[in-house]
Amino acid sequence: MLVLAAVSDVQYQRLRGAITPRFTLARAQTWDVALETIKGRPVEIAVVDPMLGGARGQEVERLRVLFPSLPFILYTPVMTPELAPVLLQMGKCGISQVVLSRTEDHPDRLRDLLSAEAMHSASHRLLEQLTTALAPLPPELRWVLEDALRTPGEVQTIQQVAARARVDRGTCARWFARAGLSSPREILAAARVLYAHRLLQDPGFTIEDVTKRLGYAQAKTLQQHARKYLGLTAGEMKLSLTADQATARIIQGFLTPASRAAASAS
């Protein structure tokens, strides 16, 4: 899971010491770099110092407005009279997780916070909604599919799914067939469209941003998948469906064995 680190050098080193294999850091030393990183890479959590570069919270407010679905953790210097009103304003923006340097940033504390905020990430919320649909699969395959959503673009074929699950392609295909599910490629593509839909609800993302972030070779492919799996263009997808409606449409059409059997018989 990729974590944006828009913090000072000292804070960054503390974060590096706390990171587990589950998380990867993307360093941003300026707010412009932070913005471009969120738009172009699969950032799931943002750890930010609201005072970075002499700012007083306004840059974090801007990111919060552009990307309301992104969980934020404030990592700040020791409390000062100057910092107090900034933190108050951050609270009004809905950011409640705060860590103070040198007093609260023990590695265990940082790891616990990252793990807690990971539960609010876009990929985790999506996986929660797909849990029932993917339940018939063996644990090895569910883990691969879940991991693929956290690293979109890296796993797209049955060969890649089988390799990560450490089985041969035939065994992988039989597992999906026994569960009555579509091919891994189909499921991954449908899930990626759902992920794209979630990202497009944030005003800071354009279709081009989402194309790049989710590993599509070109926007045309995202448009084709949006039409196939949701019956909409990417632009319509952004405006026409809630997250729950989009998920229900994908599950009913592509992840529910009974519905596919009925469609094949008709």
N, C-alpha and C positions, 0 to 999 in steps of 0.2 A: 504494500500500500504506500503510495507516494505522499510525502508530507512536505508542504512548502515551509521553508524556514527563512522568513524575512526578519532577521535578528542581527545583533552585533556579533563580532568575531568570538567573543567570550561565550555568549549564549549559544552560538552554533556549536562550539566545541563541547559544551555541556550536553547539548542535544545528541551529538554524535556518540557520546559516551553512554547515553541511555537507550539508543536505538537497538531494537532486536531485529532478527532476520525478517520479521513480519513487515517492518517499515523501511522505507528508503527516503533519504532527505534530498530535496531540491533547493539549493541555496539561492536566495535572491538578496543582493546587497542594496538594491534600489527598489522603489515602488513601481517603476516602469517595468523592471524585470519581473517583479512579483505578478503584475497584471498579465504579462505575456506568458509567464509560466502556467498560470491558472488556465488561460485560454488554450494553450497549445499542448499541455501535458496532462496526464490523468491524475491530477492532484485531488486527494480525497479529504485532507485535513490541512488547515493553514495555522502555523504557529508564527505569530507576528509580534514585534515590539512596536507599540503605537508611537514611540518616541524616536524610532529609527530615522536617521537623517535629519533630525531636528523637527520632525513632524510632531503634531500634538493630537493625534487620533484621527485627523481628517482623512488621511489616506486609508486607514482601516475602515472608516465609515463608507468611503467610496467603494471599496471592495465588497463590503457587506451588502450595499445596495445592488451592485452588479451581479453578485453571486450569493443570493440568500440561502441556497441549499448547501453551501459549503460550511462545515463546522470550523469555528475559529477558537484558538487558544491564545490568550494574551500572555506574553512572556516579557516582563518589564523590569527596569532597574528597581532598586530599593525605593520604597514609598517615600515621596517627597510632597510638600505642599503643591508643587507644580503638577505632579502626576495625578493627584486626587480628583480634580474635576475631569481629567481625561478619562479615568476609569469610570466615573459616574456616567459620562456620555456614552462610553462603550456599553455599559449596562442597559442604557436606553435603546441601544441598537440591537439588543438581544444577545450580547456576548457576555457570558457569565463566568467562564473559566479563566482564572488569572493565576499566574505563577510569578513570584517575585525572585529576582536573581539573588543568589548567595544565601537566601534564607529558606526558600521553599522548593528549590530546584534539585533536590536529591534525585539521582537517576531512577530510583524506584517510583518516586512521585511523578516524574515525567512520563515514565512508561505506563503507569496507571492512567494518567490523563489521556494519553494517546489511545490507549485501549478503550477507554470509555467513550471518547469522541468518535472512534472508528464505528461504534454502534449506530452513529447518526449519519454516517457517510451515505452517499447516493448508492454505491454498490451494495452496501449491507441492507439498506431499505428495499432495494430491488430483489435481493436474494430472499429476504423474508417473505415477499409476496410470491416467489416462485417455489418456496419450500415444498408445498403440497404437491405441486405438479411434478417436481423432480424426485419425490420420495421413493418411487418404485426402483430407482437406479441404485446399484451398489454404492457403498460409501466412497470407494476409490474414484468412481466417475463423478459423483456429486462434488467431491473436493476439487477435481479438475475443472468442472464447469464453474464452480464458485471462484476459483483462482483466475479463470479466464476472464470473468467479469471485472476482476480487480486490475487486470493487465490487458485491456481490450486491444485487439489487433495482433496479439502474439499467438493466439490459438484459434484456428479457424477451420481446420480440416480434421477428418477422422483419424488420419495418421498421427497428427499432433496430439489429439486427445488420447489415443491409445498409448503413445509413447509416454505421456505424462502419467497415465494410469498404470504404466508398466505391464501392459498386456499387448497381445498382437491385435492387428486390425480386425480379424474375424471375430475374436472374442468380444471386442468392443462393440461391433455391430450387433452381435447376438444379444448382448445385454440391453441395448436400446430396443431391439425388436421384441424381446420378452416383456419389457416394460410397456410396450405399445406406443413408444415415443418415436418422433421423427429422428432423422439422422443427427449426429452431433453437429454437423455443419449447419443444418437447418435451425437447431435449437440455439446455437451460438449466434447465428445471424439475427434470429428473432429477439434474443435477449439484448443484442447490441442496439437494435432499433429502439427497444424500451429504454435503454440507457441514454440514447440520443434524445429521446422524447423528454426524459427528465432534465437533461442538461439544457435543452432549448426553452424550458420554462424560466430559466434565469435570464434576465435582460442583458447580461454581459456577454452571452454567447451568441455568435452568428452561426449560420449553417456551415460556413467555411471553418470556423473554429472547431465545431463538433466533428466535422469530417477529419480534421487533422488529429484531434485529441483521441478519437476512437480508432485510429489506424486505417481508415478507409483510403484507398488509393486516390479517389477523386470524389467530389460531391455527387457526381452522377450515380455512383454506386449506392450512396446513402439514399438518394431520391428513389432509386429502383427498389431498395429494400423497404423503404417507408410505404411505397405503394403496395408491395407484395404483402407485407405483414400487418399493416394498419389501414390499407386502402386509401391513403392520403399522401399528398406531397409533403416534403419536410416542412415547408412553410405552413401548410394546413395543420400538420401534426402539432406544431408549436401552439396553435390557437384553438384547436377544435376539441381536444380531449384532455381530461384531467389524468393524473398519473394512475389513479385507480381504474378509470375507463380504458386507458391504453393497455394496462396489464391484463384486465379481464378479456379484452379483445384478443390479445396474443395467446393467453392460456386456452381460451375457448377454441380458437382456430387452429392452434399448432401444438399445444402441449397437453391436450385432453384426448386420450385414446378413443373414448366413445364418440366424440364429435367427429374425429377423423374417419372412424369406421362408418358412421352414418353418411358422411360426405362421399366416401368411396362407393357406397351402395347406391347412392342417388344418381 
